[in-house]
Amino acid sequence: MWDAFLNAVSLFFKGKLFRDFNEVVKKTLIGNVVAAILLIVLAKLGLPLYVVIPIVSIVAGALQPWLFKDLKYA
């Protein structure tokens, strides 16, 4: 198990884990931007951070599988 993890990390840093690395970066940025916007909007509405952060975390976490559903590995 540890060898598989190390192999995946090695391939990631060599840029060979994903078929289209630019697509991975783009989708990651989309998820981060959505989370940041939601965080700012909810905080500006006056909600306390102990409410805002779990909501944003759940939404951002639920968004990632949808964004990465068509991700191809090399």
Biopython code that builds the backbone (N, CA, C, O; Angstrom):
import numpy as np
from Bio.PDB.StructureBuilder import StructureBuilder

atoms = [
    (1, "MET", "N", (0.826, -1.187, 0.000)),
    (1, "MET", "CA", (0.000, 0.000, 0.000)),
    (1, "MET", "C", (0.870, 1.249, 0.000)),
    (1, "MET", "O", (0.619, 2.197, -0.744)),
    (2, "TRP", "N", (1.899, 1.235, 0.849)),
    (2, "TRP", "CA", (2.793, 2.383, 0.935)),
    (2, "TRP", "C", (3.525, 2.593, -0.393)),
    (2, "TRP", "O", (3.741, 3.730, -0.813)),
    (3, "ASP", "N", (3.909, 1.487, -1.056)),
    (3, "ASP", "CA", (4.599, 1.594, -2.347)),
    (3, "ASP", "C", (3.697, 2.215, -3.406)),
    (3, "ASP", "O", (4.156, 3.009, -4.227)),
    (4, "ALA", "N", (2.421, 1.855, -3.389)),
    (4, "ALA", "CA", (1.479, 2.438, -4.351)),
    (4, "ALA", "C", (1.335, 3.939, -4.128)),
    (4, "ALA", "O", (1.273, 4.718, -5.079)),
    (5, "PHE", "N", (1.284, 4.330, -2.863)),
    (5, "PHE", "CA", (1.200, 5.751, -2.538)),
    (5, "PHE", "C", (2.437, 6.497, -3.025)),
    (5, "PHE", "O", (2.325, 7.539, -3.671)),
    (6, "LEU", "N", (3.615, 5.963, -2.714)),
    (6, "LEU", "CA", (4.856, 6.609, -3.125)),
    (6, "LEU", "C", (4.971, 6.672, -4.649)),
    (6, "LEU", "O", (5.463, 7.661, -5.192)),
    (7, "ASN", "N", (4.521, 5.627, -5.338)),
    (7, "ASN", "CA", (4.543, 5.618, -6.793)),
    (7, "ASN", "C", (3.624, 6.698, -7.353)),
    (7, "ASN", "O", (4.000, 7.401, -8.291)),
    (8, "ALA", "N", (2.424, 6.839, -6.789)),
    (8, "ALA", "CA", (1.492, 7.861, -7.249)),
    (8, "ALA", "C", (2.041, 9.259, -7.000)),
    (8, "ALA", "O", (1.918, 10.135, -7.856)),
    (9, "VAL", "N", (2.646, 9.474, -5.837)),
    (9, "VAL", "CA", (3.233, 10.785, -5.526)),
    (9, "VAL", "C", (4.378, 11.083, -6.489)),
    (9, "VAL", "O", (4.505, 12.204, -6.982)),
    (10, "SER", "N", (5.201, 10.088, -6.754)),
    (10, "SER", "CA", (6.323, 10.261, -7.678)),
    (10, "SER", "C", (5.822, 10.627, -9.074)),
    (10, "SER", "O", (6.348, 11.548, -9.700)),
    (11, "LEU", "N", (4.815, 9.915, -9.562)),
    (11, "LEU", "CA", (4.252, 10.216, -10.884)),
    (11, "LEU", "C", (3.596, 11.584, -10.917)),
    (11, "LEU", "O", (3.672, 12.282, -11.928)),
    (12, "PHE", "N", (2.948, 11.978, -9.818)),
    (12, "PHE", "CA", (2.311, 13.290, -9.751)),
    (12, "PHE", "C", (3.345, 14.398, -9.915)),
    (12, "PHE", "O", (3.150, 15.318, -10.709)),
    (13, "PHE", "N", (4.434, 14.313, -9.175)),
    (13, "PHE", "CA", (5.439, 15.373, -9.229)),
    (13, "PHE", "C", (6.242, 15.348, -10.528)),
    (13, "PHE", "O", (6.851, 16.354, -10.890)),
    (14, "LYS", "N", (6.254, 14.226, -11.229)),
    (14, "LYS", "CA", (6.882, 14.176, -12.550)),
    (14, "LYS", "C", (5.923, 14.664, -13.632)),
    (14, "LYS", "O", (6.327, 14.862, -14.778)),
    (15, "GLY", "N", (4.642, 14.860, -13.268)),
    (15, "GLY", "CA", (3.646, 15.301, -14.232)),
    (15, "GLY", "C", (3.114, 14.187, -15.106)),
    (15, "GLY", "O", (2.595, 14.447, -16.191)),
    (16, "LYS", "N", (3.234, 12.938, -14.649)),
    (16, "LYS", "CA", (2.812, 11.793, -15.461)),
    (16, "LYS", "C", (1.653, 11.015, -14.865)),
    (16, "LYS", "O", (1.295, 9.961, -15.391)),
    (17, "LEU", "N", (1.052, 11.500, -13.781)),
    (17, "LEU", "CA", (-0.037, 10.756, -13.146)),
    (17, "LEU", "C", (-1.335, 10.917, -13.925)),
    (17, "LEU", "O", (-2.093, 9.961, -14.084)),
    (18, "PHE", "N", (-1.586, 12.118, -14.404)),
    (18, "PHE", "CA", (-2.823, 12.398, -15.118)),
    (18, "PHE", "C", (-2.550, 12.565, -16.607)),
    (18, "PHE", "O", (-1.480, 13.026, -17.004)),
    (19, "ARG", "N", (-3.514, 12.192, -17.416)),
    (19, "ARG", "CA", (-3.360, 12.316, -18.851)),
    (19, "ARG", "C", (-3.265, 13.777, -19.270)),
    (19, "ARG", "O", (-2.452, 14.127, -20.125)),
    (20, "ASP", "N", (-4.094, 14.631, -18.671)),
    (20, "ASP", "CA", (-4.084, 16.063, -18.995)),
    (20, "ASP", "C", (-3.947, 16.849, -17.697)),
    (20, "ASP", "O", (-4.944, 17.167, -17.049)),
    (21, "PHE", "N", (-2.718, 17.160, -17.323)),
    (21, "PHE", "CA", (-2.451, 17.824, -16.055)),
    (21, "PHE", "C", (-3.078, 19.212, -16.000)),
    (21, "PHE", "O", (-3.510, 19.651, -14.934)),
    (22, "ASN", "N", (-3.133, 19.906, -17.132)),
    (22, "ASN", "CA", (-3.737, 21.246, -17.164)),
    (22, "ASN", "C", (-5.222, 21.191, -16.804)),
    (22, "ASN", "O", (-5.736, 22.107, -16.163)),
    (23, "GLU", "N", (-5.897, 20.147, -17.204)),
    (23, "GLU", "CA", (-7.315, 19.975, -16.868)),
    (23, "GLU", "C", (-7.498, 19.764, -15.363)),
    (23, "GLU", "O", (-8.455, 20.263, -14.772)),
    (24, "VAL", "N", (-6.578, 19.026, -14.754)),
    (24, "VAL", "CA", (-6.625, 18.805, -13.311)),
    (24, "VAL", "C", (-6.451, 20.126, -12.571)),
    (24, "VAL", "O", (-7.178, 20.415, -11.620)),
    (25, "VAL", "N", (-5.485, 20.925, -13.013)),
    (25, "VAL", "CA", (-5.245, 22.225, -12.384)),
    (25, "VAL", "C", (-6.458, 23.124, -12.549)),
    (25, "VAL", "O", (-6.863, 23.806, -11.608)),
    (26, "LYS", "N", (-7.041, 23.129, -13.748)),
    (26, "LYS", "CA", (-8.216, 23.965, -14.018)),
    (26, "LYS", "C", (-9.390, 23.585, -13.120)),
    (26, "LYS", "O", (-10.046, 24.457, -12.551)),
    (27, "LYS", "N", (-9.651, 22.302, -12.993)),
    (27, "LYS", "CA", (-10.776, 21.855, -12.172)),
    (27, "LYS", "C", (-10.518, 22.089, -10.686)),
    (27, "LYS", "O", (-11.447, 22.386, -9.935)),
    (28, "THR", "N", (-9.277, 21.959, -10.264)),
    (28, "THR", "CA", (-8.944, 22.255, -8.876)),
    (28, "THR", "C", (-9.158, 23.736, -8.574)),
    (28, "THR", "O", (-9.699, 24.092, -7.527)),
    (29, "LEU", "N", (-8.735, 24.587, -9.492)),
    (29, "LEU", "CA", (-8.934, 26.024, -9.313)),
    (29, "LEU", "C", (-10.411, 26.391, -9.294)),
    (29, "LEU", "O", (-10.822, 27.258, -8.524)),
    (30, "ILE", "N", (-11.210, 25.744, -10.129)),
    (30, "ILE", "CA", (-12.655, 26.004, -10.130)),
    (30, "ILE", "C", (-13.244, 25.677, -8.757)),
    (30, "ILE", "O", (-14.018, 26.462, -8.208)),
    (31, "GLY", "N", (-12.881, 24.527, -8.206)),
    (31, "GLY", "CA", (-13.373, 24.145, -6.889)),
    (31, "GLY", "C", (-12.936, 25.117, -5.803)),
    (31, "GLY", "O", (-13.715, 25.459, -4.913)),
    (32, "ASN", "N", (-11.685, 25.559, -5.880)),
    (32, "ASN", "CA", (-11.179, 26.497, -4.876)),
    (32, "ASN", "C", (-11.848, 27.860, -4.995)),
    (32, "ASN", "O", (-12.146, 28.491, -3.981)),
    (33, "VAL", "N", (-12.085, 28.317, -6.207)),
    (33, "VAL", "CA", (-12.738, 29.614, -6.400)),
    (33, "VAL", "C", (-14.178, 29.571, -5.898)),
    (33, "VAL", "O", (-14.637, 30.508, -5.243)),
    (34, "VAL", "N", (-14.886, 28.496, -6.200)),
    (34, "VAL", "CA", (-16.262, 28.354, -5.710)),
    (34, "VAL", "C", (-16.284, 28.368, -4.185)),
    (34, "VAL", "O", (-17.127, 29.030, -3.580)),
    (35, "ALA", "N", (-15.356, 27.638, -3.562)),
    (35, "ALA", "CA", (-15.293, 27.600, -2.098)),
    (35, "ALA", "C", (-14.961, 28.979, -1.532)),
    (35, "ALA", "O", (-15.553, 29.397, -0.537)),
    (36, "ALA", "N", (-14.025, 29.685, -2.153)),
    (36, "ALA", "CA", (-13.648, 31.010, -1.658)),
    (36, "ALA", "C", (-14.800, 32.000, -1.784)),
    (36, "ALA", "O", (-15.050, 32.784, -0.869)),
    (37, "ILE", "N", (-15.502, 31.965, -2.915)),
    (37, "ILE", "CA", (-16.641, 32.871, -3.104)),
    (37, "ILE", "C", (-17.733, 32.569, -2.086)),
    (37, "ILE", "O", (-18.296, 33.484, -1.485)),
    (38, "LEU", "N", (-18.030, 31.291, -1.893)),
    (38, "LEU", "CA", (-19.049, 30.912, -0.916)),
    (38, "LEU", "C", (-18.647, 31.336, 0.495)),
    (38, "LEU", "O", (-19.481, 31.807, 1.267)),
    (39, "LEU", "N", (-17.386, 31.170, 0.822)),
    (39, "LEU", "CA", (-16.887, 31.585, 2.133)),
    (39, "LEU", "C", (-17.074, 33.085, 2.338)),
    (39, "LEU", "O", (-17.549, 33.520, 3.387)),
    (40, "ILE", "N", (-16.704, 33.863, 1.346)),
    (40, "ILE", "CA", (-16.819, 35.324, 1.450)),
    (40, "ILE", "C", (-18.278, 35.754, 1.550)),
    (40, "ILE", "O", (-18.621, 36.611, 2.365)),
    (41, "VAL", "N", (-19.135, 35.163, 0.724)),
    (41, "VAL", "CA", (-20.554, 35.541, 0.726)),
    (41, "VAL", "C", (-21.203, 35.212, 2.068)),
    (41, "VAL", "O", (-21.913, 36.042, 2.637)),
    (42, "LEU", "N", (-20.963, 34.016, 2.566)),
    (42, "LEU", "CA", (-21.582, 33.632, 3.843)),
    (42, "LEU", "C", (-21.031, 34.450, 5.008)),
    (42, "LEU", "O", (-21.769, 34.780, 5.937)),
    (43, "ALA", "N", (-19.745, 34.777, 4.964)),
    (43, "ALA", "CA", (-19.164, 35.599, 6.023)),
    (43, "ALA", "C", (-19.716, 37.023, 5.966)),
    (43, "ALA", "O", (-19.956, 37.641, 7.003)),
    (44, "LYS", "N", (-19.918, 37.543, 4.752)),
    (44, "LYS", "CA", (-20.475, 38.896, 4.611)),
    (44, "LYS", "C", (-21.934, 38.950, 5.068)),
    (44, "LYS", "O", (-22.426, 40.009, 5.459)),
    (45, "LEU", "N", (-22.616, 37.822, 5.019)),
    (45, "LEU", "CA", (-23.997, 37.778, 5.504)),
    (45, "LEU", "C", (-24.071, 37.830, 7.024)),
    (45, "LEU", "O", (-25.154, 37.938, 7.599)),
    (46, "GLY", "N", (-22.922, 37.752, 7.663)),
    (46, "GLY", "CA", (-22.887, 37.884, 9.114)),
    (46, "GLY", "C", (-22.912, 36.570, 9.868)),
    (46, "GLY", "O", (-23.017, 36.566, 11.094)),
    (47, "LEU", "N", (-22.819, 35.466, 9.165)),
    (47, "LEU", "CA", (-22.792, 34.178, 9.856)),
    (47, "LEU", "C", (-21.447, 33.998, 10.557)),
    (47, "LEU", "O", (-20.415, 34.411, 10.028)),
    (48, "PRO", "N", (-21.450, 33.391, 11.732)),
    (48, "PRO", "CA", (-20.176, 33.158, 12.421)),
    (48, "PRO", "C", (-19.328, 32.118, 11.667)),
    (48, "PRO", "O", (-19.855, 31.252, 10.969)),
    (49, "LEU", "N", (-18.023, 32.229, 11.828)),
    (49, "LEU", "CA", (-17.119, 31.333, 11.102)),
    (49, "LEU", "C", (-17.303, 29.873, 11.477)),
    (49, "LEU", "O", (-17.062, 28.993, 10.650)),
    (50, "TYR", "N", (-17.730, 29.591, 12.717)),
    (50, "TYR", "CA", (-17.933, 28.196, 13.091)),
    (50, "TYR", "C", (-19.140, 27.578, 12.388)),
    (50, "TYR", "O", (-19.332, 26.364, 12.446)),
    (51, "VAL", "N", (-19.942, 28.389, 11.735)),
    (51, "VAL", "CA", (-21.042, 27.893, 10.898)),
    (51, "VAL", "C", (-20.624, 27.899, 9.431)),
    (51, "VAL", "O", (-20.934, 26.971, 8.684)),
    (52, "VAL", "N", (-19.921, 28.948, 9.028)),
    (52, "VAL", "CA", (-19.539, 29.128, 7.626)),
    (52, "VAL", "C", (-18.558, 28.047, 7.169)),
    (52, "VAL", "O", (-18.744, 27.454, 6.106)),
    (53, "ILE", "N", (-17.539, 27.792, 7.947)),
    (53, "ILE", "CA", (-16.482, 26.867, 7.524)),
    (53, "ILE", "C", (-17.003, 25.446, 7.301)),
    (53, "ILE", "O", (-16.645, 24.849, 6.285)),
    (54, "PRO", "N", (-17.819, 24.869, 8.177)),
    (54, "PRO", "CA", (-18.351, 23.533, 7.863)),
    (54, "PRO", "C", (-19.234, 23.515, 6.609)),
    (54, "PRO", "O", (-19.190, 22.559, 5.834)),
    (55, "ILE", "N", (-20.026, 24.556, 6.410)),
    (55, "ILE", "CA", (-20.883, 24.609, 5.216)),
    (55, "ILE", "C", (-20.031, 24.643, 3.952)),
    (55, "ILE", "O", (-20.272, 23.893, 3.007)),
    (56, "VAL", "N", (-19.031, 25.524, 3.948)),
    (56, "VAL", "CA", (-18.156, 25.641, 2.780)),
    (56, "VAL", "C", (-17.378, 24.341, 2.556)),
    (56, "VAL", "O", (-17.194, 23.921, 1.414)),
    (57, "SER", "N", (-16.932, 23.714, 3.618)),
    (57, "SER", "CA", (-16.193, 22.460, 3.493)),
    (57, "SER", "C", (-17.048, 21.355, 2.886)),
    (57, "SER", "O", (-16.583, 20.600, 2.033)),
    (58, "ILE", "N", (-18.284, 21.265, 3.323)),
    (58, "ILE", "CA", (-19.190, 20.244, 2.782)),
    (58, "ILE", "C", (-19.479, 20.502, 1.317)),
    (58, "ILE", "O", (-19.442, 19.578, 0.504)),
    (59, "VAL", "N", (-19.766, 21.748, 0.972)),
    (59, "VAL", "CA", (-20.063, 22.076, -0.430)),
    (59, "VAL", "C", (-18.845, 21.832, -1.311)),
    (59, "VAL", "O", (-18.963, 21.216, -2.371)),
    (60, "ALA", "N", (-17.680, 22.304, -0.889)),
    (60, "ALA", "CA", (-16.459, 22.119, -1.685)),
    (60, "ALA", "C", (-16.097, 20.640, -1.802)),
    (60, "ALA", "O", (-15.679, 20.184, -2.866)),
    (61, "GLY", "N", (-16.257, 19.897, -0.720)),
    (61, "GLY", "CA", (-15.975, 18.465, -0.760)),
    (61, "GLY", "C", (-16.934, 17.704, -1.656)),
    (61, "GLY", "O", (-16.536, 16.747, -2.320)),
    (62, "ALA", "N", (-18.189, 18.116, -1.682)),
    (62, "ALA", "CA", (-19.178, 17.469, -2.553)),
    (62, "ALA", "C", (-18.964, 17.857, -4.011)),
    (62, "ALA", "O", (-19.345, 17.110, -4.912)),
    (63, "LEU", "N", (-18.368, 19.002, -4.249)),
    (63, "LEU", "CA", (-18.130, 19.478, -5.610)),
    (63, "LEU", "C", (-16.976, 18.733, -6.278)),
    (63, "LEU", "O", (-16.995, 18.550, -7.495)),
    (64, "GLN", "N", (-15.981, 18.304, -5.520)),
    (64, "GLN", "CA", (-14.791, 17.681, -6.091)),
    (64, "GLN", "C", (-15.099, 16.401, -6.890)),
    (64, "GLN", "O", (-14.598, 16.279, -8.007)),
    (65, "PRO", "N", (-15.877, 15.462, -6.396)),
    (65, "PRO", "CA", (-16.157, 14.271, -7.226)),
    (65, "PRO", "C", (-16.872, 14.621, -8.529)),
    (65, "PRO", "O", (-16.638, 13.988, -9.558)),
    (66, "TRP", "N", (-17.728, 15.612, -8.486)),
    (66, "TRP", "CA", (-18.423, 16.024, -9.705)),
    (66, "TRP", "C", (-17.439, 16.649, -10.696)),
    (66, "TRP", "O", (-17.520, 16.392, -11.897)),
    (67, "LEU", "N", (-16.521, 17.461, -10.202)),
    (67, "LEU", "CA", (-15.526, 18.073, -11.084)),
    (67, "LEU", "C", (-14.578, 17.031, -11.664)),
    (67, "LEU", "O", (-14.209, 17.108, -12.836)),
    (68, "PHE", "N", (-14.191, 16.072, -10.861)),
    (68, "PHE", "CA", (-13.167, 15.106, -11.294)),
    (68, "PHE", "C", (-13.745, 13.807, -11.849)),
    (68, "PHE", "O", (-13.011, 12.829, -11.988)),
    (69, "LYS", "N", (-15.025, 13.767, -12.166)),
    (69, "LYS", "CA", (-15.642, 12.513, -12.607)),
    (69, "LYS", "C", (-15.070, 12.002, -13.921)),
    (69, "LYS", "O", (-15.066, 10.793, -14.151)),
    (70, "ASP", "N", (-14.588, 12.884, -14.790)),
    (70, "ASP", "CA", (-14.051, 12.470, -16.091)),
    (70, "ASP", "C", (-12.540, 12.511, -16.132)),
    (70, "ASP", "O", (-11.953, 12.521, -17.214)),
    (71, "LEU", "N", (-11.904, 12.536, -14.988)),
    (71, "LEU", "CA", (-10.454, 12.618, -14.904)),
    (71, "LEU", "C", (-9.826, 11.328, -15.414)),
    (71, "LEU", "O", (-10.225, 10.234, -15.014)),
    (72, "LYS", "N", (-8.849, 11.461, -16.294)),
    (72, "LYS", "CA", (-8.171, 10.292, -16.862)),
    (72, "LYS", "C", (-6.751, 10.220, -16.317)),
    (72, "LYS", "O", (-6.035, 11.219, -16.257)),
    (73, "TYR", "N", (-6.368, 9.020, -15.923)),
    (73, "TYR", "CA", (-5.018, 8.788, -15.445)),
    (73, "TYR", "C", (-4.173, 8.253, -16.600)),
    (73, "TYR", "O", (-4.688, 7.619, -17.521)),
    (74, "ALA", "N", (-2.884, 8.518, -16.535)),
    (74, "ALA", "CA", (-1.975, 8.075, -17.598)),
    (74, "ALA", "C", (-1.696, 6.594, -17.502)),
    (74, "ALA", "O", (-0.951, 6.052, -18.319)),
]
sb = StructureBuilder()
sb.init_structure("model")
sb.init_model(0)
sb.init_chain("A")
sb.init_seg("    ")
for serial, (resi, resn, name, xyz) in enumerate(atoms, 1):
    if name == "N":
        sb.init_residue(resn, " ", resi, " ")
    sb.init_atom(name, np.array(xyz, "f"), 0.0, 1.0, " ", f" {name:<3s}", serial, name[0])
structure = sb.get_structure()
